[in-house]
Structures are given as structure tokens and as C-alpha cells.
Amino acid sequence: MKDSFRYFSFCILSTLIVVTTDNAFAGPSDTTLDPKSAISTEPSEPWIIPLIDLRLRYEFADLEGFDDSNAWTVRERVGFETKGWKGLSALVEGEFLQALGDDYHGGAPGAFPFKPTRSLIADPQTVELNQAYLQYKNFDTVFRAGRQRIIYDNAAFVGNVGWRQNEQTYDALSFVNKSLDELTLQYAYVGQVNRIFGSDADAPLAPGFSNVQDIDARVNLLNASYTGAPGITLGGYAYIMDFPDYPAWDNDTFGLSAKGDLLGLTLYGEMAWQDQAGVAANDDAFYAHGIITKNLNEMGSLSLGLEHLAAGFKTPLATVHTMNGFADVTDAARVSGAHNGLTDTYLSHTIPLFWGIQWMNVFHIMGDDEISSGYGWEYDSVLTKKFDDNFTAIAKLAYFESNGDDYTANAIIDRLPDATRFSIELNYRF
């Protein structure tokens, strides 16, 4: 037995000596000389990549003139995208929203829940196709055809209404091109706007017009940004919007923007001109937005901003929740252009707290074409905790107090209502 063990040990030792000697004198191996002959140990990219985006939210709303609303909702976006093949790929994503109770107004007849005596929380139950497009990526250009998410700049004109559980998407042809250094060109032709009111909404947007669920469109969107000027980002856009079934939304909007640093401040300025403004689509209107931001290091950042919309200026495809306060009292007339002008002066402070929590506080005063608080004032507060790249928690409070000036020419609803909103949510994205 001992002799057998010794013989086995001798064989192993001899083999190790031969291998070591060969490696020591043979120089570089064939694998090193010819990378093509190497056996890769890296995992290959999968052909199918799953998409998972989950959100659990509780939202409370108290709008003057309506009963309180309490909405518990769960939203799942589930789908997949394919690995690129010769520049071609595809993405398909469904959206599923469950209302855990009916103690709120979901926004449109046919959708659940529909309780117009309660405060609006536009998150109705739905099952629908959220995105489905083919993509070609090559030559510094990305082409997409199909149902897709489109967001330009700060979403003040074109966005996905991402705050609501059922986002706004577009049936469109789009491209992004970066062939020229520092220049990004974006274009989209939109044939249909898929709105936030869910797959069961069956009310017309207005008497005699199309369903609130989706809007027929003949919309051309052109957006450009240039970063070649030292320390400055320049932007420009032309949005030509035609809605055959709802001409009150028609508009042609042309704008310019610039952002840069000066004397320790970050400055942002934007101006736009719009024809076919107003509910009759027969006016011209002006838009301006300016922001001054100071980085306070460990004390966060402080911003002073002013956004002005002349009477009738409309933004029908915007993510309006991100503008003019989170109580959402100005949203409907900003979309349609039915307002008497809106000037929002605001002060925002964001500061890091303990455990990686970010705290943002914003104070707004709102008036018409003048810098005043004639419409009212609003306080917003947001706590955000990002646990990792996939998991985020958000708590948000908004309180608006009306000062009584007429916001619209509507004889029934002319002033903005007092409003309180509170929400807390958990987000998981994979």
C-alpha cells in the first residue's frame, strides 16, 4: 500500500516538474499570442433582458369643494428588451395598476374608481401596453418606431407625466443623433398620445371629441442641445402640435435656453414664443423661466427661480406636476391654456440629512402676469431615501392656500382652490 502511494506521489510530482519547466522556457503561450484562441471566461450578454419597475403608493388629497381622497395603489411595469443584433433591438413593456380600495376619484368615467365628488387622484386601475418599439442603433444615431417614452429637457413641454402611476407615452417615430461633436439632435413625429387615465376610460376629452384615454395627434417635435461652448449648454426647440380631434390644444412653440456657471452660481435661462395660444388657439403668448442656484456644499443647494407663462400659453404634452408646485392646482389650465397668465416665483432648498436622506423644501408665490401672490402661495416638502440602485422611498407633502384672484375666465371655477396633498411610496426597479 505504501509503495503504491509513493509511486502515485512520484507521478504527480514528475508531472508538475515537467509542466513548470515547459512554462518556464517556452516563452509566451499560444493563447497570449492569439487572443482569438482564448476561451473567454466572461459571461455573455443575455439575449432577453427583463424589465421590472414596481411602485407601492399611498396618496391623500384634500381639494377645496371636494371630499377627501385616500388612494392605495400598486403599479407594476413588466417587460423585456432584447440584446442588440447588428444594431437592431426591441422592447415590450406592460403596465398594470391595482386600486386597493375605491376611496378616491380616479379621473374619468369608465375607469375605476370614478367618484367625482372626491378629490382627484388620477391613478385609475388599468391594464395596458405601456411601451413596444423597435430600435436601430448605429452611426451615432438611435431610431425608434412604436409606443415609447419621450422626455425633452425638464419636461416642461414634452414629458411622460412620470409622477402618476400610469405614465404618458407616445405612438411615434423618433431619433437621437450625435454625429457632430457636442451636438445632440432629437426629433419625433407623434401620431397618438396615450394619456394617464387608463385603458377603461371612455369619456370624451370634450363634447364631440375623442376619448380621454388617447388623443389623435399630428405632432412634430425637434429639440437640440450644444455643449461645445466652454462652460455653457445651449438648447433650442420647435414643437409643432396639431390635434385633429381637439384643436384647442393646437400650438406652434419655438424656444431657446442656456445654462452655465458664473461667479460660483449656476444660471439657467429659457424663453419661448407660441402662436395658436389660448383655448381658441388664436393668440400669441410668451414664456420665460430663469433659475439661480448656489451650491452650499454640506448644506446642500439653494435655488431662486421664476417661471412666467403669458395668458393662454399652453403645454398639452408636459409633465405639469414638476412645475408650479406639487399640489397640482394649476395643472389643468396650464395644459389647455385657459389661464389668465401665471407667474410662479419660488425658492428651493435641498439638504442631505442622516442615513442618506435628501430633504427638499420649496416655497412658491403665484400671480398672473405680475410677480405677486394674487393666486396664492404653496409649500412643498419632499424626503427621498435611495437604499441602492434599485430601491427608493419617497415622502411628499404639498399645501396650497388660495388668495382669491381669478386664475381662469370660467365663471364657475375661477379661483384656485385650497389644497393639501400627501403621499408616501416605495419604488423598486430592476
N, C-alpha and C positions, 0 to 999 in steps of 0.2 A: 504494500500500500504506500509506504514511504517512498520506494523507488518510483512508483507511478507518479506521485505528487511532485518529486524532484524533476522527473522528465517533463511533466506538464509545465512546471515553472520555467525550466530551461527553454522550452519552445517559445513561451510568451516573451521572455527576456531577449531571446535572439531576434524575434520579430521586431520588438521595439528598437533594438540597436540598428537593424537594417533600415527601418523607416526613418529613424533620426538621422542616420548617415546619409541616406539618399537626399533628404530635405536639406541637409547642411551643405552639400556640394553640388546640388543640381541647379542652384540659382532660382529665379522666379518660376513659379509653377505655370503650367499651360493656362490655368484658369485666370491668372493675373494678366497674362499676355493677351488673352482673347476673352473679353467680357461677355461675348455672345454665348460662350460655352458654360458660363457660370449658371449654377442652379440658384434662382432667386429664393430667398427666404422671406421676402416681404409679402404680406397678403395682398392679393389682387383686389382692385376696387369692385364691389358687387355690382351686378347689372341692375338690380332693383334696390332703391334706397327708400325706406319707409319714411313717411311724414306724419308726425303726431303733434298736435297742438291742443292742449286741454285748458279749460278755464272754468273754475267754480266761483260764482259771484253772488253776494247779497247786496241789493241796492234798495235804498229808501228814498222816496221822493215826496215832497210836500209843496205843491204849487197852489198859490192863492186862487180860490174859486173852485178847487177840486178836492176830493177826499185823498187822504194819504195812500201811498202805494208801497208795498213790500214785495220785492221780486227776488226769489231764489231761483237761479238758473245754472245749468251746466251745459257747456258748449264743447263739442269735440270736432276738430278738423282732422280727418284721417285720409291719407292717400299715399301716393308713391311718385317718385321721379326715377327715370331711367338713366343709366350711365350713358355718356355721350359716345356716339359711334359716327366717325367721320364728320363730327360737328353737329349731328342730329341727336335730339333727346326729346323726351315727353314728360309731362307732369299731369297727374289727375288727383283731385282732392275733393272730398265730400265734406259737407258741413251739417252737423246735427246738433240741434239745440232743444233741451228739455226744460219746460217750465215746471218747477216743483211747487205747484200751487197756482192760484188764479187771482191773487190779491193785488193786481195792478192792471194798468191799461197798456196793452202791447202795441197799439198804434194804428191798426187798420181792420176794417170789417173782414170777416173770414178767417183771420188769424186768431190764435188762442194765446192769451186771453184778450178779449175785447170788452173793456169796461170803461167807456168814455167819461163816466163821472169821476173816475180816479185819475190821479196824476200820471202823466205819460212817462213810461219807461219802455223805450222802443226795442224790446228784446222778445219778440213773439216766438213761440215754438215753431221749429221748421226742420225740414229735411230737404237738402238741395245740393246741387253741384256747385261748388264754390269756385274751383279753377279746373281747367282742362285745356292744355295748349301743347302745340308742337313748337320746338325751338331749334334754331340753327345758329351755331356759334362758330364764327371763323372770320378772318380778315379784319380783326379789331371791331367786329360788329356782332350784335346779338339780335336775331329776328324771332318774334313770337307771333303765333297765329292761334286764336282761340280765346277762351274765357280766362282772364288774368287780372292780377292786382296791378294797379298803376298809381304811383305816388310821385308827384313832382315837387321839388323844393320842400317847403314846410307844410305842404298840403292845403294851403290857404285857397287854392283854386282847383287843384285836382288831387284827390286823395281816396282812401279806401274806407273812411269812417271807422277806423280801427278800434275805437273805444267801444262801440256797440258790439254785441255778441255775434250778430250776423253782419259781416262786413260787406261793403260795396265793392263789386267787381265789374269788369267791363268785357264785353264781347268785342274784340279788337284785333287789329294788326298793328304791331309796334316794332320799333327797332331802337337800339342804342349803338352809336358809333363813336369810336375813339381813335380813328385813323390819324388825326392831326394831334401833335404833341400838345398837351394841356387843354385840349378842347373836347368837350363831351356834347354830342348832339343826340337829342331824343325826339322821336316822332311817333304818334299813334293816331290811327283812324278808328273811331269808336262807332259801332253800329247799334249797340244796345247797352244801357246802364242797368245793372242788376242791383237794386236798392236793398235797404236793410230790413224791409217789412215782412220778409219770409215768403215761403213758397205757397202758403194758403191765403195770402192777402188777395182779395178780389174787388177792392174798391177802386173806382177811377180816381186818378190824381186830381181831376176837376171834372165837373159835369160835361159829358160828351167826349172826354179824353181817355187816354189809355190807362191801364191798370197801374196802381201804385207800386206793384211788385217789380216791374221792369218798364223802362222808358225807351221807346224807339229813338234813335239818335243818328245824326249825320255830323259827327264832331271830328274836327282836325286839331290836334294838339302838337305844337312844336316848342321845344324847350332846349336851351343851350347854356352851358357854363364854361368859363375860361379861367384857368389858374396860372397862366403864363406871366402875368404882371406880378412883380415882386411884392409879396405880402398882401395881395388883393385877389379876391374871387369875384368875377363879373358874371352876371346872368342876364338872360333875356328870354322872352317867351311871346308866342302868339297863339291864342286859343280861339278858334272859330267854331262856335257851338250853334247847331241847328237841331231843334227837336220838333219833327213834323207834327206830332200829336199834342204838343204843348208849347206853342210859340211864345208864351210868356217867359220861358227860360232862355230864348234865343239871345245870344250876345256875341260880340267880337271884342276881345280883350288883348291889349298889347302892353307889355311891361318890361322894365329894366331893374336890376338890383346890383348892389355892390356890398362886399364885406371885407374888412381889413382891420389891422391893428394900428393904433396911433396913440402915443404918449401913455402907454400902459393900459389903454382901453381897447375893447373890441367894438367896432362900429358896424352897424348894418343899416342900409337904406334901400327902399324899394318904392317905385312909382309905377302906376298903370293908368291907362285910359281905356274906357269901354263905351262902345256905341250899342244901341238897342237896349239901354238900361231901363229900369223901371218895369212895372207889371204890364204896361202897354208896349214895351220894347221899342220905344220911340224917343228916348232921351240919350244924352251923353252924360258920363259920370267919371269922376276922378278917384283914384285910390293912392294912399301913401302909408308907408309903415317904416318907422325908424326905431332902432334899439341901441342903447349904450350899455355895455357890460364891463364890469370891473371884477377881475379875479382877486379874491381876498385870501388866497392860499388856504390855510387850515380853517378859515372862517367861511369857506365856500365861495359863492359868487353873488353879485348884486347886479340887477338889470333894471333899467328905466326904459319903458317903451311907449310909443304912441302909434295907434293904428287908426286910420281915418278912411271911411267909406262915404263918399258923397251920396246924397239922396238917390235911391234907385239902383245903386251899384249892386250887382248880384253875383253869387258864386255857387251855382247849382250843383257842381261836382266836388265841392270842397269837403274836407273833414272839419266841419264847423265847430265841433267840440273842442278842438285845440285852440280856438280863437275866442276872445271876449268872455272868458270865464266858464268854469265847469258846471255852473247851474243851468246852462243851455237856454237861457231865456231869450236870447237874441237870434237863435238859430234859424227859425222858420222864415223870418223876413229877410235875413241875410241871404238865404238860399234863393228866394224868389225876387228880391229887390223891392219888396213892399214897404221898406222903412223910409223914414224921413231924414236919413243921414245918421251915421254912427261914428263917434269919436271915442275911442277907448284908450285912456291913459292909465298905465299900470306900472307897479313897482314889484319886482320879483326877487326873492332871496332864497338860495339853495345852500344848505349846510350839511356836512356829514355829521351824524350822531354816533352813538355807541353801536357795537355789533354790526357795523357796516350799513346802518340805516341812513338813507338820504331823506332830508326833510325840506320840502319846498313850500314857501308861503308867497301868495300873490294877492295884491290889493288893487282893485280896479275902480276907477270912476268913469262913468259913461254919460255922454250927452250927444246932441245932434251934430251939426256942423261946427259947433263951438267946443272948446275944451271946457267942459262943465260936468256937473253931476246931475243934470236935469233928468236923465233917465233913471239914475240910481247908482248904487255902489255895490261891490261884491268882494268877499273874502274867500280865497281858496287855500286849502292846505292838503298836502299830499305826502305820505310816508311810503317809501319804497325800500324793500329789502331784497337784494339779489343773493340767494343762497349759493348758487353756482350757475354754470352756463345754461342750465335747463329750467331751474326752479326760481320763481319770483313771486313775492307777495306785495300787494299794493292796498293802501287805505286812503280814501279820498273824501274830503268834505268841501262843500260849496254852499255859501249863504249869500243870497242877493236880496237887497232891500230897495224897493222902488221909491223914487222921488216924484213920480206922477206925470212927467212930461209925455206928450203923445209920441210914441215910437212909430206908429203907422197911422194911415189915414182911415183905418177901419173904424166905423162909428161904434161898433160893439166892443171890439178888443183894441184899444188904442194905446194904453199904457202897459209897460212891462209888469208882470206880476211878481210879488214877493215869492221867493223860492228857497227851499233847502233841499240839498241832496247829500246823501252819504252812501259810500259803498266800500266793501272790503272784498278782495278777491285773491285767489291763488292761481298761478299760471305755471303750466309745465309744457315745455317744448322740447321735442327730440328730433 
